[in-house]
Structures are given as C-alpha cells and as structure tokens.
C-alpha cells in the first residue's frame, strides 16, 4: 500500500485505521503487554505504516513510530471473538494474543501455543487489525475505547 497523500496543509488524511482490542477482564499489566505485542504484528506486516526516525534538538536519534494513531479498545471475550470472526470474514489478517501466551517465554513457544488450538477454540485476550477505516469500525463493533 503506498503512503497516504498529503493534504494542502501538510497533514496526512488517514484512510486506514490501526486498532487494538483487549479483554476487559485482564489486569492492567496484561492489557499493556498484550497491546504492545499486538501492535508489533501490525508494524511487521505493514512497514509502510512507519514514519521517519526522530531526532531531538541535540541530534540524538530515536526510532520511528507509526505515522498514524493507534486506537485501543476494550471488550468482553465474546466481543473479541466476534471481532476475530468479522476480521477473517473481511479478509483482514489480525494479530492475535491468546491467554496461553501468558505462560510461555519465547516466540517459538508462543506460535506453538496458538497452533495447538483450533481457530474457534482460541481463548483470545487481544486482537489488532489494520485496514480501511469503515471495515475496522465494523470489525470492532461492540468494543469501547479503552479508558
């Protein structure tokens, strides 16, 4: 996907949306951990979403970040399961985090834990998607902005 065109005032209108939904029954540390892992999947699959590197006034370099906002939502287990189904039905590949991943300690074991469970039996605690704004809104129906 090519970068979004700039408007006449230099801002970039966003035709896509990055959104994460985390289960509302998780501890705060778990919500933050799940969110961080999930957005890394969006970044890895969509390098065009990354902005330019940063630097401060002294020239100290900093890593680039997404060039558009990431909206974070919360919802019940049922809301996240429904969002998962809607994303797949729309052809949008989500990043997923299951409850089993809290017990693993590395990427290999994480992938094995997801692979060991059939899609309809995944105990999803988080999901991240990137896609057209209206599609993402429909996928996340029932989720609420995280407060």
Residue frames as a rotation matrix with the C-alpha (Angstrom) as fourth column:
UNK 1
0.587 0.810 0.000 0.00
0.810 -0.587 0.000 0.00
0.000 0.000 -1.000 0.00
UNK 2
-0.208 -0.692 0.691 1.54
0.610 -0.644 -0.462 3.37
0.765 0.326 0.556 -0.97
UNK 3
-0.779 -0.099 -0.619 1.92
0.585 -0.468 -0.662 6.12
-0.224 -0.878 0.422 1.62
UNK 4
0.311 0.946 -0.088 -1.12
0.885 -0.322 -0.336 8.35
-0.347 0.026 -0.938 2.09
UNK 5
-0.121 -0.328 0.937 -1.01
0.706 -0.692 -0.151 11.60
0.698 0.643 0.315 0.11
UNK 6
-0.718 -0.169 -0.676 -0.52
0.622 -0.592 -0.513 14.85
-0.313 -0.788 0.530 1.99
UNK 7
0.479 0.870 0.114 -3.28
0.865 -0.446 -0.229 17.42
-0.148 0.209 -0.967 2.10
UNK 8
0.410 -0.292 0.864 -2.66
0.423 -0.779 -0.463 21.06
0.808 0.555 -0.196 1.20
UNK 9
0.759 -0.120 0.640 -1.88
-0.543 -0.657 0.522 21.92
0.358 -0.744 -0.564 4.84
UNK 10
-0.242 -0.963 -0.120 0.83
-0.776 0.266 -0.571 19.21
0.582 -0.045 -0.812 5.07
UNK 11
-0.226 0.215 0.950 -1.19
-0.770 0.558 -0.309 16.82
-0.597 -0.801 0.039 7.20
UNK 12
-0.905 -0.074 -0.419 -1.88
-0.322 0.763 0.560 13.26
0.279 0.642 -0.715 6.12
UNK 13
0.072 0.967 0.245 -5.52
-0.997 0.061 0.055 12.19
0.038 -0.249 0.968 5.98
UNK 14
-0.805 -0.384 0.453 -5.84
-0.462 0.884 -0.069 8.64
-0.374 -0.265 -0.889 7.24
UNK 15
-0.049 0.777 -0.628 -7.93
-0.905 0.230 0.356 6.34
0.422 0.586 0.692 5.08
UNK 16
0.005 -0.018 -1.000 -6.97
0.163 0.986 -0.017 3.36
0.987 -0.163 0.007 7.22
UNK 17
0.528 0.191 0.827 -7.18
-0.762 -0.322 0.561 2.62
0.374 -0.927 -0.025 10.91
UNK 18
-0.502 -0.618 -0.605 -4.94
-0.036 0.714 -0.700 0.74
0.864 -0.330 -0.380 13.32
UNK 19
0.240 0.643 0.727 -6.93
-0.850 -0.222 0.477 -0.63
0.469 -0.733 0.493 16.24
UNK 20
-0.781 -0.424 -0.458 -6.31
-0.071 0.790 -0.609 -2.98
0.620 -0.443 -0.647 19.15
UNK 21
0.355 0.846 0.398 -8.96
-0.682 -0.057 0.729 -4.52
0.639 -0.531 0.557 21.37
UNK 22
-0.764 -0.608 -0.218 -8.04
-0.229 0.571 -0.788 -6.13
0.604 -0.552 -0.575 24.68
UNK 23
-0.079 0.757 -0.649 -10.18
0.589 0.561 0.582 -8.11
0.804 -0.336 -0.490 27.07
UNK 24
0.122 0.241 0.963 -11.79
-0.432 -0.860 0.271 -6.04
0.893 -0.449 -0.001 29.78
UNK 25
0.963 0.259 0.069 -11.12
-0.177 0.425 0.888 -8.67
0.201 -0.867 0.455 32.45
UNK 26
0.344 -0.916 -0.206 -7.31
0.658 0.392 -0.643 -8.54
0.669 0.086 0.738 32.22
UNK 27
0.433 -0.362 -0.825 -5.01
0.704 -0.436 0.561 -6.98
-0.563 -0.824 0.066 34.80
UNK 28
0.855 -0.086 -0.512 -3.53
-0.264 -0.922 -0.285 -3.64
-0.447 0.378 -0.810 33.77
UNK 29
-0.154 -0.987 -0.051 -0.06
-0.604 0.054 0.795 -5.11
-0.782 0.153 -0.604 33.18
UNK 30
-0.345 0.085 0.935 -1.60
0.510 0.853 0.111 -7.80
-0.788 0.515 -0.338 30.97
UNK 31
0.737 0.670 0.089 -3.52
0.472 -0.417 -0.777 -5.24
-0.483 0.615 -0.623 28.89
UNK 32
0.601 -0.581 -0.549 -0.38
-0.622 -0.771 0.135 -3.22
-0.502 0.261 -0.825 28.30
UNK 33
-0.417 -0.783 0.461 1.67
-0.330 0.603 0.726 -6.31
-0.847 0.151 -0.510 27.46
UNK 34
0.008 0.523 0.852 -0.97
0.698 0.607 -0.379 -7.63
-0.716 0.599 -0.360 25.05
UNK 35
0.888 0.364 -0.280 -1.27
0.106 -0.755 -0.647 -4.25
-0.447 0.545 -0.709 23.34
UNK 36
0.214 -0.898 -0.384 2.50
-0.739 -0.406 0.538 -3.94
-0.639 0.169 -0.751 22.86
UNK 37
-0.542 -0.408 0.735 2.80
0.067 0.850 0.522 -7.42
-0.838 0.332 -0.433 21.37
UNK 38
0.264 0.760 0.594 -0.18
0.702 0.271 -0.659 -6.95
-0.661 0.591 -0.462 19.05
UNK 39
0.866 0.068 -0.496 0.95
-0.214 -0.845 -0.490 -3.64
-0.452 0.531 -0.717 17.54
UNK 40
-0.221 -0.974 -0.043 4.34
-0.552 0.089 0.829 -5.19
-0.804 0.207 -0.557 16.79
UNK 41
-0.315 0.199 0.928 2.48
0.589 0.807 0.026 -7.58
-0.744 0.555 -0.372 14.47
UNK 42
0.787 0.617 0.033 0.82
0.445 -0.529 -0.723 -4.68
-0.428 0.583 -0.690 12.67
UNK 43
0.516 -0.668 -0.537 4.18
-0.612 -0.726 0.314 -2.94
-0.599 0.166 -0.783 12.25
UNK 44
-0.441 -0.743 0.503 5.90
-0.192 0.626 0.756 -6.07
-0.877 0.236 -0.419 10.96
UNK 45
-0.163 0.469 0.868 3.18
0.788 0.591 -0.171 -6.78
-0.593 0.657 -0.466 8.39
UNK 46
0.718 0.516 0.466 2.80
0.689 -0.623 -0.371 -3.16
0.099 0.587 -0.803 7.26
UNK 47
-0.195 -0.896 -0.400 6.18
0.909 -0.318 0.270 -1.40
-0.369 -0.311 0.876 7.09
UNK 48
-0.469 0.067 0.881 4.60
0.584 -0.724 0.367 1.37
0.662 0.686 0.301 5.02
UNK 49
0.653 0.757 -0.033 2.78
0.484 -0.383 0.787 2.49
0.583 -0.529 -0.617 8.18
UNK 50
0.270 -0.644 -0.716 6.07
0.901 -0.093 0.423 3.50
-0.339 -0.760 0.555 9.77
UNK 51
0.999 0.027 -0.043 7.11
0.016 -0.973 -0.229 7.15
-0.048 0.228 -0.972 9.85
UNK 52
0.377 -0.916 0.137 10.59
-0.011 -0.152 -0.988 8.57
0.926 0.371 -0.067 9.66
UNK 53
-0.066 -0.493 -0.867 13.11
0.918 0.311 -0.246 8.34
0.391 -0.813 0.432 12.52
UNK 54
0.925 0.365 0.106 13.02
0.267 -0.823 0.501 11.07
0.270 -0.436 -0.859 15.15
UNK 55
-0.250 -0.959 -0.132 15.82
0.788 -0.122 -0.603 13.26
0.563 -0.255 0.786 16.50
UNK 56
0.579 0.404 -0.708 15.86
0.761 -0.579 0.292 15.78
-0.292 -0.708 -0.643 19.30
UNK 57
0.993 -0.121 0.007 17.40
-0.113 -0.949 -0.293 19.24
0.042 0.290 -0.956 19.20
UNK 58
0.294 -0.938 0.185 20.82
-0.653 -0.055 0.756 17.80
-0.698 -0.343 -0.628 20.09
UNK 59
0.003 -0.250 -0.968 20.67
-0.951 0.297 -0.079 15.35
0.308 0.922 -0.237 17.19
UNK 60
-0.701 -0.177 0.691 20.12
-0.490 0.824 -0.285 12.29
-0.518 -0.538 -0.665 19.38
UNK 61
-0.625 0.472 -0.622 18.41
-0.547 0.304 0.780 9.69
0.557 0.828 0.068 17.16
UNK 62
-0.444 0.594 0.671 15.19
-0.539 0.421 -0.729 7.90
-0.716 -0.686 0.134 18.11
UNK 63
-0.821 0.131 0.556 13.30
0.396 0.832 0.389 5.08
-0.411 0.539 -0.735 16.46
UNK 64
-0.776 0.629 -0.054 10.47
-0.443 -0.482 0.756 5.70
0.449 0.610 0.653 14.01
UNK 65
-0.680 0.671 0.295 6.88
-0.009 0.395 -0.919 5.07
-0.733 -0.627 -0.262 15.07
UNK 66
-0.162 0.736 0.657 3.59
0.952 0.292 -0.093 4.56
-0.260 0.610 -0.748 13.28
UNK 67
-0.962 -0.173 0.211 2.65
0.241 -0.902 0.357 7.55
0.129 0.394 0.910 11.19
UNK 68
-0.214 0.936 0.278 -0.97
-0.345 -0.339 0.875 7.34
0.914 0.092 0.395 12.29
UNK 69
-0.239 0.162 0.957 -2.71
-0.970 -0.087 -0.227 6.90
0.046 -0.983 0.178 15.64
UNK 70
-0.731 0.119 -0.672 -3.35
0.112 0.992 0.053 3.52
0.673 -0.036 -0.739 17.21
UNK 71
-0.045 0.804 0.593 -6.79
-0.844 -0.348 0.408 3.30
0.534 -0.483 0.694 18.81
UNK 72
-0.916 -0.282 -0.287 -7.06
-0.068 0.812 -0.580 0.99
0.396 -0.512 -0.762 21.81
UNK 73
0.034 0.993 0.111 -10.40
-0.732 -0.050 0.679 -0.57
0.680 -0.105 0.726 22.72
UNK 74
-0.895 -0.182 0.408 -11.59
-0.409 0.701 -0.585 -2.99
-0.179 -0.690 -0.701 25.37
UNK 75
0.019 0.925 -0.379 -14.29
-0.889 0.189 0.416 -5.60
0.457 0.329 0.826 25.23
UNK 76
0.406 0.250 0.879 -15.54
-0.707 0.695 0.128 -8.87
-0.579 -0.674 0.459 26.57
UNK 77
-0.560 -0.556 0.614 -14.33
-0.132 0.791 0.597 -12.28
-0.818 0.254 -0.517 25.49
UNK 78
0.132 0.727 0.674 -17.40
0.704 0.410 -0.580 -12.51
-0.698 0.551 -0.458 23.26
UNK 79
0.822 0.133 -0.554 -16.71
-0.175 -0.866 -0.468 -9.11
-0.543 0.481 -0.688 21.68
UNK 80
-0.093 -0.953 -0.289 -13.14
-0.791 -0.106 0.603 -10.11
-0.605 0.284 -0.744 20.81
UNK 81
-0.516 -0.021 0.857 -14.24
0.261 0.948 0.180 -13.49
-0.816 0.317 -0.483 19.47
UNK 82
0.566 0.784 0.257 -16.81
0.560 -0.136 -0.818 -11.78
-0.606 0.606 -0.515 17.24
UNK 83
0.626 -0.412 -0.663 -14.22
-0.569 -0.822 -0.026 -9.23
-0.534 0.393 -0.749 16.07
UNK 84
-0.464 -0.814 0.350 -11.88
-0.391 0.543 0.743 -12.10
-0.794 0.208 -0.571 15.17
UNK 85
-0.181 0.495 0.850 -14.57
0.671 0.694 -0.261 -13.75
-0.719 0.523 -0.458 13.05
UNK 86
0.818 0.537 -0.204 -15.51
0.257 -0.659 -0.707 -10.48
-0.515 0.526 -0.677 11.36
UNK 87
0.202 -0.826 -0.526 -11.87
-0.689 -0.502 0.523 -9.67
-0.696 0.257 -0.670 10.54
UNK 88
-0.657 -0.472 0.588 -11.32
-0.009 0.785 0.620 -13.06
-0.754 0.402 -0.519 8.92
UNK 89
0.159 0.816 0.556 -14.63
0.743 0.273 -0.611 -12.80
-0.651 0.510 -0.563 7.01
UNK 90
0.895 0.152 -0.418 -13.47
-0.073 -0.877 -0.475 -9.44
-0.439 0.456 -0.774 5.60
UNK 91
0.731 -0.657 0.185 -10.09
0.530 0.375 -0.761 -10.84
0.430 0.654 0.622 4.55
UNK 92
0.438 -0.586 0.681 -8.18
-0.623 -0.745 -0.240 -8.85
0.648 -0.319 -0.691 7.17
UNK 93
0.212 -0.471 -0.856 -5.45
0.488 0.810 -0.325 -10.83
0.847 -0.349 0.402 8.91
UNK 94
0.825 0.129 0.550 -5.37
-0.352 -0.645 0.679 -9.88
0.442 -0.754 -0.487 12.58
UNK 95
-0.546 -0.836 -0.051 -2.62
-0.327 0.269 -0.906 -10.14
0.771 -0.478 -0.420 15.14
UNK 96
0.595 0.786 -0.169 -3.88
-0.183 0.337 0.924 -12.35
0.783 -0.519 0.344 17.98
UNK 97
-0.658 -0.658 0.365 -2.91
-0.553 0.095 -0.828 -12.88
0.510 -0.747 -0.427 21.60
UNK 98
0.299 0.745 -0.596 -4.37
-0.051 0.637 0.769 -15.83
0.953 -0.199 0.229 23.49
UNK 99
0.777 0.057 0.628 -4.46
-0.613 -0.164 0.773 -16.48
0.146 -0.985 -0.092 27.22
UNK 100
0.891 -0.453 -0.011 -1.98
0.450 0.883 0.134 -19.33
-0.051 -0.124 0.991 26.69
UNK 101
0.358 -0.807 0.470 0.73
0.408 -0.318 -0.856 -16.84
0.840 0.498 0.215 25.76
UNK 102
0.583 -0.135 0.801 0.93
-0.675 -0.629 0.385 -15.56
0.452 -0.765 -0.458 29.34
UNK 103
0.814 -0.228 0.534 2.50
-0.257 0.683 0.684 -18.93
-0.520 -0.694 0.498 30.26
UNK 104
0.716 -0.594 0.368 5.14
0.685 0.495 -0.534 -19.06
0.135 0.634 0.761 27.51
UNK 105
0.515 -0.590 -0.622 8.51
0.249 -0.591 0.767 -17.38
-0.820 -0.550 -0.158 27.47
UNK 106
-0.595 -0.760 -0.261 9.57
-0.075 -0.270 0.960 -17.11
-0.800 0.591 0.104 23.85
UNK 107
-0.234 0.486 -0.842 8.36
-0.906 -0.423 0.008 -16.62
-0.352 0.764 0.540 20.31
UNK 108
-0.753 -0.097 -0.651 8.67
-0.425 0.827 0.367 -20.29
0.503 0.553 -0.664 19.33
UNK 109
-0.867 0.437 -0.241 6.51
0.484 0.618 -0.619 -21.41
-0.121 -0.653 -0.747 22.25
UNK 110
-0.457 0.719 -0.524 4.03
-0.350 -0.687 -0.637 -18.60
-0.818 -0.108 0.565 21.56
UNK 111
-0.353 0.292 -0.889 3.49
-0.928 0.012 0.372 -19.79
0.119 0.956 0.267 17.98
UNK 112
-0.847 0.011 -0.531 3.22
-0.003 1.000 0.026 -23.42
0.531 0.024 -0.847 19.15
UNK 113
-0.796 0.580 -0.176 0.59
0.251 0.051 -0.967 -22.45
-0.551 -0.813 -0.186 21.74
UNK 114
-0.206 0.737 -0.644 -1.57
-0.746 -0.545 -0.384 -20.77
-0.634 0.401 0.662 19.09
UNK 115
-0.451 -0.039 -0.892 -1.06
-0.796 0.470 0.383 -23.59
0.404 0.882 -0.243 16.58
UNK 116
-0.991 -0.011 -0.135 -2.18
0.049 0.900 -0.433 -26.19
0.127 -0.436 -0.891 19.16
UNK 117
-0.473 0.865 -0.166 -5.73
0.211 -0.072 -0.975 -24.75
-0.856 -0.496 -0.149 19.31
UNK 118
-0.331 0.471 0.818 -8.40
0.943 0.122 0.311 -24.77
0.047 0.873 -0.485 16.60
UNK 119
-0.787 -0.043 0.616 -9.45
0.216 -0.954 0.209 -21.29
0.578 0.298 0.760 15.43
UNK 120
0.084 0.945 0.315 -12.92
-0.169 -0.298 0.939 -21.45
0.982 -0.132 0.135 17.01
UNK 121
0.709 0.139 -0.691 -11.45
0.578 0.448 0.683 -22.55
0.405 -0.883 0.237 20.35
UNK 122
-0.392 -0.878 0.275 -8.79
0.541 -0.462 -0.703 -19.84
0.744 -0.126 0.656 20.73
UNK 123
0.428 0.434 -0.793 -9.09
0.895 -0.327 0.304 -18.08
-0.127 -0.839 -0.529 24.11
UNK 124
-0.075 -0.453 0.888 -8.46
0.662 -0.689 -0.295 -14.63
0.746 0.566 0.352 22.66
UNK 125
0.216 0.095 -0.972 -7.47
0.872 -0.467 0.147 -11.87
-0.440 -0.879 -0.184 25.07
UNK 126
0.053 -0.190 -0.980 -6.46
-0.177 -0.968 0.178 -9.37
-0.983 0.164 -0.085 22.40
UNK 127
0.245 0.089 0.965 -6.65
0.903 0.342 -0.261 -8.65
-0.353 0.936 0.003 18.70
UNK 128
-0.178 -0.300 -0.937 -5.13
-0.091 -0.943 0.320 -5.97
-0.980 0.143 0.141 16.46
UNK 129
0.285 0.321 0.903 -6.21
0.869 0.312 -0.385 -5.02
-0.406 0.894 -0.190 12.96
UNK 130
-0.505 -0.320 -0.801 -5.25
-0.130 -0.890 0.438 -2.57
-0.853 0.326 0.408 10.25
UNK 131
-0.503 0.362 0.785 -7.48
0.847 0.385 0.366 -1.83
-0.170 0.849 -0.500 7.32
UNK 132
-0.532 0.400 0.746 -9.90
0.250 -0.768 0.590 0.61
0.809 0.500 0.308 5.76
UNK 133
-0.897 0.111 0.428 -11.50
-0.415 -0.542 -0.730 2.78
0.151 -0.833 0.532 8.43
UNK 134
0.002 0.998 0.063 -15.06
-0.981 -0.010 0.194 1.61
0.195 -0.063 0.979 7.82
UNK 135
0.279 0.038 -0.959 -14.04
-0.156 0.988 -0.006 -2.07
0.947 0.151 0.282 7.80
UNK 136
-0.729 -0.605 -0.320 -12.16
0.242 0.209 -0.947 -1.73
0.640 -0.768 -0.005 11.09
UNK 137
-0.664 0.565 0.489 -15.14
-0.744 -0.559 -0.365 0.08
0.067 -0.607 0.792 12.63
UNK 138
0.364 0.854 -0.372 -17.42
-0.803 0.490 0.339 -2.81
0.472 0.176 0.864 11.63
UNK 139
-0.056 -0.487 -0.872 -14.93
0.113 0.864 -0.490 -5.42
0.992 -0.126 0.007 12.86
UNK 140
-0.879 -0.438 -0.188 -14.75
0.244 -0.075 -0.967 -3.78
0.410 -0.896 0.172 16.30
UNK 141
-0.121 0.925 0.360 -18.50
-0.431 -0.375 0.821 -3.33
0.894 -0.056 0.444 16.71
UNK 142
0.763 0.494 -0.416 -19.32
0.187 0.448 0.874 -3.68
0.619 -0.745 0.249 20.40
UNK 143
-0.062 -0.845 -0.532 -15.86
0.968 0.078 -0.238 -2.72
0.243 -0.530 0.813 21.65
UNK 144
0.932 0.358 -0.057 -15.37
0.356 -0.874 0.332 0.51
0.069 -0.330 -0.941 23.62
UNK 145
0.317 -0.850 0.421 -12.47
-0.171 -0.488 -0.856 2.93
0.933 0.200 -0.300 23.59
UNK 146
0.098 -0.394 -0.914 -10.15
0.838 0.528 -0.137 1.90
0.537 -0.752 0.382 26.43
UNK 147
0.652 0.144 0.745 -10.20
-0.179 -0.925 0.336 4.28
0.737 -0.352 -0.577 29.37
